[in-house]
C-alpha cells in the first residue's frame, strides 16, 4: 500500500500552523523531494502533461496536414498509424489519461506491483462519473429545449438577436449552475452558445473570448449555494458553511462580477455581435425564439418528443444532480436512462457518448495526478496572507483543478474565516484561465470543439479568460 500523502502528516504536525514549522519553503520542498522521490517524479509527469495540453492543438493540426499529404500521394484516404497517433496525442481530453500510465508504472516500480492498484482504489472518481452522466443527459433534445425555452423568454426581451442570446446565456446559464450543478450548466450554456451564436461563424477572437468568458462565469456562477460548485462543496462541511452563508459572502459578488464581465466583453465585441444577426448559417428563427439548428451529431429529422418523454428526461437529470456524490446511484440511474433512450428511440435524437466519455477520461486522469500534488500545494498556501491566498489560489488553479486546491488548502490548520473566503474566492475566480482549472471546463470545450477546427488555443483561452478573471477577482476583493 502507498502510505498516506506526506502533506497530511506535515500539516497535522503540532509544531506550527504553517507547514514545516517555519522552515524556508525551498528547503522544506527540497527535503520532501529527497525523502519522497516518487512525489517529485509524479509532479514532473504532471507538468509534462500540462505542457502536452498546450501542444495538443499543434499536434492535431499536424495530424490533419499529414493526412492530407498521404491522401494526395495515395489518391485516397487510408488509415495511417502516424496520423492516428498524432490525432490521439492531439485530443486534449486524452492527455491526463495518457500521462497517468507512466505515473502508474512509476508507482509500481517504486512501491511494488500491487501498489498502483491500491493507489487507484483509494481515489474518489465520483466527479468524473457524475460529469459523464450529467453531460450525456443534459445534451439531449428535451433538456436543451427546456433550457432554451427558459432563456429564450429573457433573450426575446432583447429582440432574440445573437447578441441577446450571447449575453443572456452567459449571464443566466452559469447562475443556473447553483441549482443544477456546474457541469450541467456548462453543457447547457455551451450547447446554446453553439446553436445561437457560434454557428454564425464569428471571428477567432470572439470564439476564444466567449469560451474564456463561459469558463469564468460557470466557475463563479455556482457560488450562490453550498452544494453546486465543487470548490465550495469540498470545504463547506469542514468550514461549517451553509447556503445562506455562501450566498451572502460569495454568491452575490459572483453575480455582479458575471454581469460586469459580460457587459465589458460584449462592449468590446459589440459591432461583431450586432453583425452576426445578419449572417446566415445560424439559428435563423432566433429572433422569434423558435428552436434553431440541432447540435452536431443530432438527427435533424427526429420528431419533437412527446411531453411525457421530455418530462422523464428532466427527471433523470434531476435525479443525477441529486445523487451526484453517490457514484453507484449515478451509474445505476444513467444505465436506466440509456435503456429508456433505446426503448423510445423513434422519439429520440441520436445520443453521442463520445464527448462525455472523453471528458470523463480527462477528469479521471486529473484525479490520478492531483493526488500527488499535495506535497507542494499545501506548504505554499500555508505561508500566505489573505490577499496572497486569494491571488495564489487563482494562480495555482490554472495548473490544477480548483476543487483540489480548496480541499488541499483546507487541510492547513489555522485558517481563519477571512483566509477561508479568500481561498475559495481565489479558486473559483481562476477557474477559467485553463481547461484544467475547473472540472466542467473539458465538458464545455468538448461541446464547442466543432467551432474550433484548429483546436482551442491555450493562449487564446488564457487571453479570453484573463479580463473576466480580473473583473470577478476585483468584485470579490473590493465589494463589502
C-alpha positions in Angstrom: 0.0 0.0 0.0 1.1 3.5 -0.7 1.5 5.5 2.6 -0.8 8.4 3.3 0.2 11.5 1.4 3.1 13.2 3.2 1.3 16.5 3.2 -1.3 15.2 5.7 1.4 14.4 8.2 3.2 17.7 7.6 0.0 19.8 8.1 -1.1 17.9 11.1 2.2 18.3 12.9 1.7 20.2 16.2 4.8 22.3 15.7 3.1 25.2 14.0 0.2 26.3 11.8 2.4 26.6 8.7 3.8 23.5 7.1 7.3 22.8 8.2 7.2 24.8 11.4 8.8 27.9 9.9 11.4 26.2 7.7 12.2 28.0 4.4 9.8 26.9 1.7 12.6 25.9 -0.7 14.4 23.9 2.0 11.1 22.2 3.0 10.2 21.1 -0.5 13.8 20.0 -1.3 13.8 17.9 1.9 10.5 16.3 1.0 11.6 15.6 -2.6 14.7 13.9 -1.2 12.7 11.8 1.2 9.8 11.0 -1.2 11.3 11.0 -4.7 8.1 9.4 -6.1 6.3 12.6 -5.3 8.8 14.6 -7.3 8.5 12.1 -10.3 4.7 12.4 -10.1 4.9 16.2 -10.2 7.3 16.2 -13.1 4.9 13.9 -15.0 2.1 16.3 -14.1 4.0 19.3 -15.5 4.7 17.3 -18.7 1.0 16.6 -19.0 0.3 20.3 -18.7 2.8 21.1 -21.4 1.1 18.4 -23.5 -2.2 20.2 -23.2 -0.6 23.3 -24.6 0.9 21.3 -27.5 -2.3 19.4 -28.3 -3.7 21.9 -30.9 -0.4 21.8 -32.8 -0.4 18.0 -32.8 -4.0 17.9 -34.1 -3.1 20.3 -36.9 0.0 18.2 -37.7 -2.3 15.1 -38.0 -4.6 16.9 -40.5 -1.6 18.1 -42.6 -0.1 14.6 -42.6 -3.4 13.0 -43.5 -3.9 15.5 -46.4 -0.3 14.7 -47.7 -0.9 11.0 -47.6 -4.2 11.3 -49.3 -2.8 13.4 -52.1 0.1 10.9 -52.5 -2.1 7.7 -52.5 -5.1 9.1 -54.2 -7.5 8.0 -51.4 -7.7 8.4 -47.7 -6.3 5.4 -46.0 -5.7 4.7 -42.3 -2.2 5.7 -41.2 -0.7 4.7 -37.8 1.2 8.0 -37.7 -1.9 10.0 -38.4 -4.0 8.2 -35.8 -1.2 8.6 -33.2 -1.0 12.3 -33.8 -4.8 12.5 -33.5 -4.7 10.7 -30.2 -2.0 13.0 -28.9 -3.9 16.0 -30.1 -7.0 15.2 -28.1 -6.8 17.5 -25.1 -9.3 15.3 -23.2 -7.0 12.3 -23.5 -3.9 13.9 -22.2 -4.1 13.3 -18.5 -5.3 9.7 -19.0 -2.3 9.0 -21.2 0.1 10.5 -18.7 -1.5 8.5 -15.9 0.0 5.4 -17.5 3.7 6.3 -16.8 2.6 7.5 -13.4 1.1 4.2 -12.5 4.2 2.4 -13.9 6.4 4.7 -11.7 4.3 3.7 -8.7 4.7 0.0 -9.5 8.4 0.4 -10.0 8.9 2.3 -6.7 6.4 0.6 -4.4 5.7 -2.8 -5.9 3.3 -4.3 -8.5 0.2 -4.1 -6.2 0.8 -0.5 -5.2 -0.7 1.0 -8.3 -4.0 -0.8 -7.8 -4.1 0.1 -4.1 -3.5 3.7 -5.1 -6.4 3.8 -7.5 -8.6 2.1 -5.0 -8.1 5.0 -2.7 -9.1 7.7 -5.1 -12.5 9.2 -5.5 -13.8 9.1 -9.0 -17.3 10.4 -8.2 -16.9 13.6 -10.1 -15.8 12.1 -13.4 -18.6 9.6 -13.2 -21.1 12.3 -12.5 -19.9 14.6 -15.3 -20.2 11.8 -17.9 -23.8 11.1 -16.9 -24.9 14.7 -16.5 -23.2 15.8 -19.7 -24.9 13.0 -21.7 -28.3 13.6 -20.2 -28.1 17.4 -20.4 -27.1 17.3 -24.1 -30.4 15.6 -25.1 -33.0 17.4 -27.0 -35.7 17.6 -24.3 -33.3 19.1 -21.7 -31.7 21.5 -24.1 -35.2 22.5 -25.3 -36.4 23.3 -21.8 -33.3 25.4 -21.0 -33.6 27.2 -24.3 -37.2 28.0 -23.8 -36.5 29.5 -20.4 -33.5 31.5 -21.5 -35.4 32.4 -24.7 -38.1 34.2 -22.8 -35.4 36.6 -21.5 -33.5 36.8 -24.8 -36.7 37.9 -26.6 -36.7 41.0 -24.3 -33.5 42.0 -26.3 -35.1 41.1 -29.6 -33.9 37.5 -29.7 -30.8 38.5 -31.6 -27.5 36.6 -31.4 -26.1 39.4 -29.2 -29.1 38.9 -26.9 -28.7 35.2 -26.8 -24.9 35.6 -26.1 -25.5 37.9 -23.1 -28.4 36.1 -21.6 -26.8 32.6 -22.0 -23.6 33.8 -20.4 -25.4 35.6 -17.6 -28.2 33.3 -16.6 -26.8 30.0 -17.8 -23.8 29.9 -15.3 -26.0 31.1 -12.4 -28.2 28.1 -13.2 -25.3 26.1 -12.0 -26.1 26.9 -8.4 -29.2 24.8 -8.8 -28.4 22.1 -11.3 -24.6 22.0 -10.6 -21.8 23.5 -12.7 -21.3 20.6 -15.1 -25.0 20.7 -16.2 -24.9 24.5 -16.5 -21.7 24.3 -18.6 -23.2 21.8 -21.0 -26.5 23.6 -21.4 -24.8 27.0 -21.8 -22.2 25.7 -24.3 -24.9 24.0 -26.4 -27.0 27.1 -26.6 -24.0 29.4 -27.4 -23.0 27.0 -30.2 -26.5 26.9 -31.6 -27.4 30.6 -31.2 -24.1 32.4 -31.7 -21.1 30.4 -32.8 -22.9 28.6 -35.6 -22.9 32.0 -37.3 -19.2 32.0 -37.8 -17.8 34.7 -35.5 -14.1 35.6 -35.6 -11.4 33.5 -33.8 -11.0 36.3 -31.2 -14.7 36.3 -30.4 -14.8 32.5 -30.2 -11.9 32.3 -27.7 -13.3 35.3 -25.8 -16.7 33.6 -25.5 -15.1 30.3 -24.4 -12.9 32.0 -21.7 -15.8 34.1 -20.5 -18.0 31.0 -20.3 -15.4 29.1 -18.2 -15.0 32.0 -15.8 -18.8 32.6 -15.5 -19.5 28.9 -14.8 -16.7 28.7 -12.3 -18.1 31.5 -10.2 -21.8 31.0 -11.0 -22.1 28.0 -8.7 -21.4 30.0 -5.6 -25.0 31.0 -4.8 -25.4 27.7 -2.9 -23.2 25.5 -0.9 -23.7 22.3 -2.9 -23.3 23.1 -6.6 -19.7 24.3 -7.1 -17.1 21.6 -6.4 -14.6 24.1 -4.8 -17.3 25.2 -2.4 -18.7 21.7 -1.8 -15.3 20.3 -0.9 -14.9 22.6 2.0 -18.4 23.7 3.0 -18.8 20.9 5.6 -15.3 21.4 7.0 -15.8 25.1 7.3 -19.4 25.0 8.5 -20.8 26.9 5.6 -24.4 26.7 4.6 -26.2 28.2 1.6 -27.2 31.5 3.2 -23.5 32.0 4.3 -22.1 31.2 0.8 -24.7 33.4 -0.9 -24.1 36.4 1.4 -20.3 36.2 1.3 -19.6 35.0 -2.2 -22.7 34.4 -4.4 -24.0 38.0 -4.8 -20.5 39.2 -5.6 -20.1 36.5 -8.2 -23.4 37.5 -9.8 -22.2 41.1 -10.1 -18.9 40.0 -11.4 -20.6 37.9 -14.1 -22.8 40.7 -15.3 -19.9 43.2 -15.4 -17.6 40.8 -17.2 -20.2 40.0 -19.8 -21.0 43.7 -20.3 -17.4 44.6 -20.8 -16.6 41.8 -23.2 -19.8 42.5 -25.0 -18.9 46.1 -25.3 -15.5 45.2 -26.9 -17.2 42.9 -29.5 -20.4 44.9 -29.8 -20.0 45.5 -33.6 -19.3 41.9 -34.4 -22.1 40.6 -32.2 -24.5 43.0 -33.8 -23.3 41.9 -37.3 -23.9 38.2 -36.5 -27.6 38.8 -36.8 -27.3 39.5 -40.5 -25.4 36.3 -41.2 -26.8 33.0 -42.5 -25.8 29.6 -41.1 -27.1 30.2 -37.6 -30.5 29.8 -35.9 -32.5 32.0 -38.3 -35.5 31.7 -36.1 -33.6 33.2 -33.2 -35.5 36.5 -33.2 -38.8 34.7 -32.9 -37.5 32.5 -30.1 -38.0 29.3 -32.2 -35.6 26.3 -31.9 -32.5 26.7 -34.1 -30.4 24.0 -35.7 -29.5 21.0 -33.7 -26.1 20.4 -32.1 -23.6 18.5 -34.1 -24.4 14.8 -34.1 -28.1 15.3 -33.7 -30.6 13.6 -36.0 -32.2 16.6 -37.7 -35.2 14.6 -38.9 -36.1 13.3 -35.5 -39.6 14.5 -34.3 -40.1 16.5 -31.3 -40.5 14.1 -28.4 -43.9 13.8 -26.5 -44.2 15.9 -23.4 -44.1 12.7 -21.2 -40.7 11.7 -22.6 -39.3 15.3 -22.1 -40.5 15.2 -18.5 -38.8 11.9 -17.9 -35.5 13.3 -19.3 -35.7 16.2 -16.9 -36.5 13.7 -14.1 -33.4 11.7 -14.9 -31.3 14.9 -14.9 -32.7 16.0 -11.6 -32.0 12.5 -10.1 -28.5 12.6 -11.4 -27.9 16.0 -9.8 -29.4 14.9 -6.5 -27.2 11.7 -6.5 -24.1 13.5 -7.7 -21.9 12.3 -4.8 -23.2 8.7 -4.8 -21.5 7.0 -7.8 -23.5 3.8 -7.5 -26.8 5.7 -7.9 -25.4 7.9 -10.7 -24.2 4.8 -12.6 -27.5 2.9 -12.0 -29.6 5.9 -13.0 -27.5 6.5 -16.1 -27.9 2.9 -17.2 -31.6 3.2 -16.8 -31.6 6.4 -18.8 -29.7 4.6 -21.6 -32.2 1.8 -21.6 -35.1 4.4 -21.7 -33.3 6.2 -24.5 -33.1 3.0 -26.5 -36.7 1.9 -25.8 -38.0 5.3 -27.0 -35.6 5.5 -30.0 -38.4 6.5 -32.5 -38.9 9.7 -30.5 -35.3 10.4 -29.7 -32.3 12.1 -31.3 -29.1 10.1 -31.6 -27.1 10.2 -28.3 -23.4 11.0 -28.9 -21.5 9.5 -26.0 -18.0 10.3 -27.3 -17.7 13.8 -25.8 -18.9 12.7 -22.3 -16.6 9.7 -22.3 -13.6 11.8 -23.3 -14.3 14.4 -20.7 -14.7 11.6 -18.1 -11.3 10.3 -19.1 -9.8 13.8 -18.8 -11.2 14.3 -15.3 -10.2 10.8 -14.1 -6.7 11.4 -15.2 -6.7 14.7 -13.4 -7.8 13.0 -10.2 -5.0 10.5 -10.5 -2.4 13.2 -11.0 -3.9 15.6 -8.5 -3.5 13.2 -5.6 0.3 13.6 -5.9 0.4 17.4 -5.9 -0.4 17.8 -2.2 3.2 17.9 -1.1 3.8 21.3 -2.6 0.4 22.9 -2.8 -0.3 22.8 1.0 3.1 24.3 2.1 2.8 27.1 -0.5 -0.7 28.1 0.6 0.0 27.7 4.3 2.5 30.6 4.1 0.3 33.3 2.5 -1.9 36.1 3.9 -5.5 36.8 2.9 -4.7 38.8 -0.3 -1.8 36.4 -1.1 -4.1 33.4 -0.5 -6.7 34.8 -3.0 -4.1 35.6 -5.6 -2.1 32.4 -5.0 -5.2 30.2 -5.3 -6.2 32.0 -8.5 -2.7 31.3 -10.0 -2.5 27.7 -8.7 -5.9 26.9 -10.0 -4.6 27.5 -13.6 -2.4 24.4 -13.1 -4.7 22.2 -11.1 -8.4 21.7 -10.5 -9.8 24.4 -8.2 -11.7 21.8 -6.1 -8.4 20.1 -5.4 -6.9 23.5 -4.5 -9.6 24.2 -1.9 -9.6 20.7 -0.5 -5.9 20.5 0.0 -5.7 24.0 1.4 -8.5 23.3 3.8 -6.1 20.7 5.5 -3.9 23.6 6.5 -4.5 24.4 10.2 -5.1 27.9 11.4 -7.2 29.2 8.5 -9.4 32.0 9.9 -12.7 33.0 8.2 -11.0 35.7 6.1 -8.4 33.2 4.8 -11.1 30.7 4.0 -13.2 33.1 2.0 -10.1 34.4 0.2 -9.1 30.9 -0.7 -12.4 29.8 -2.1 -12.9 33.2 -3.9 -9.5 32.9 -5.5 -10.0 29.3 -6.5 -13.3 29.9 -8.3 -12.0 33.2 -9.8 -9.2 31.3 -11.6 -11.4 28.6 -12.9 -11.5 30.0 -16.5 -7.8 30.5 -17.2 -7.1 27.0 -18.5 -9.1 23.9 -19.5 -7.9 22.1 -16.4 -8.7 24.8 -13.9 -12.3 23.8 -13.3 -13.8 20.3 -13.6 -16.7 21.3 -16.0 -14.3 23.1 -18.5 -13.4 20.0 -20.5 -17.2 19.4 -21.0 -17.7 22.9 -22.4 -14.6 22.5 -24.6 -15.9 19.2 -25.9 -19.3 20.6 -26.7 -17.9 23.6 -28.6 -14.9 21.7 -30.3 -16.6 21.8 -33.7 -16.3 25.6 -33.6 -12.5 25.4 -33.2 -11.3 23.4 -36.3 -7.7 24.0 -35.4 -8.3 23.3 -31.7 -8.7 25.6 -28.8 -5.5 27.7 -28.3 -4.4 27.6 -24.7 -3.0 31.1 -25.1 -6.3 32.3 -26.8 -8.3 30.8 -23.9 -6.0 32.5 -21.4 -6.4 35.8 -23.2 -10.2 35.3 -23.3 -10.4 34.5 -19.6 -7.9 36.9 -18.2 -10.1 40.1 -18.3 -13.2 38.4 -16.8 -10.9 36.8 -14.2 -9.6 40.3 -13.1 -13.1 41.7 -13.0 -14.5 38.9 -10.9 -11.4 39.0 -8.7 -11.9 42.7 -8.0 -15.5 42.1 -7.2 -14.6 39.5 -4.6 -11.8 41.7 -3.2 -13.5 45.1 -3.1 -17.2 44.6 -2.5 -18.0 44.5 1.2 
